[in-house]
Amino acid sequence: MKVILIYLLIINAAGFLVMTIDKLYAKKNMWRIPERTLLGVAAIGGSIGVWLGMYTVRHKTKHLKFVIGVPAILAVQIGLVLYFLLR
């Protein structure tokens, strides 16, 4: 259980970081982190970090793929956690 919590802390910090970096790159008109990478980080457990990053740095908040997709990924992840904890 401790390993899972450490993983989730790291992947969510990474999710927050990739959203922040991509926002900075967007402002400077530099190479961008692909959207599939941003959503991929959310899908592998970093959805809270990506979601917090979206609204902290105001990045991708007008893209339905993110506004709907990231909370949907988070809802599925919460559902899976509850399923495995309560069975």
Helices and strands as residue ranges (DSSP letters): H 2-27, H 35-41, I 42-46, H 47-56, H 64-67, H 69-86
